[in-house]
């Protein structure tokens, strides 16, 4: 892989990483992930997956 191609690949990776980080941040601030509903790990996992799915669906129109 040539140097310009490698630089473009690294740039793409960081842009994607920033997008994912923004989805997590929005989920924590706007969708109550900071306060999970239960002491049961399975319930919390289901809650978090639902929140992340909702955040991703809300991000699609943007």
Beta strands, then each sheet from edge to edge (+ up, - down):
end
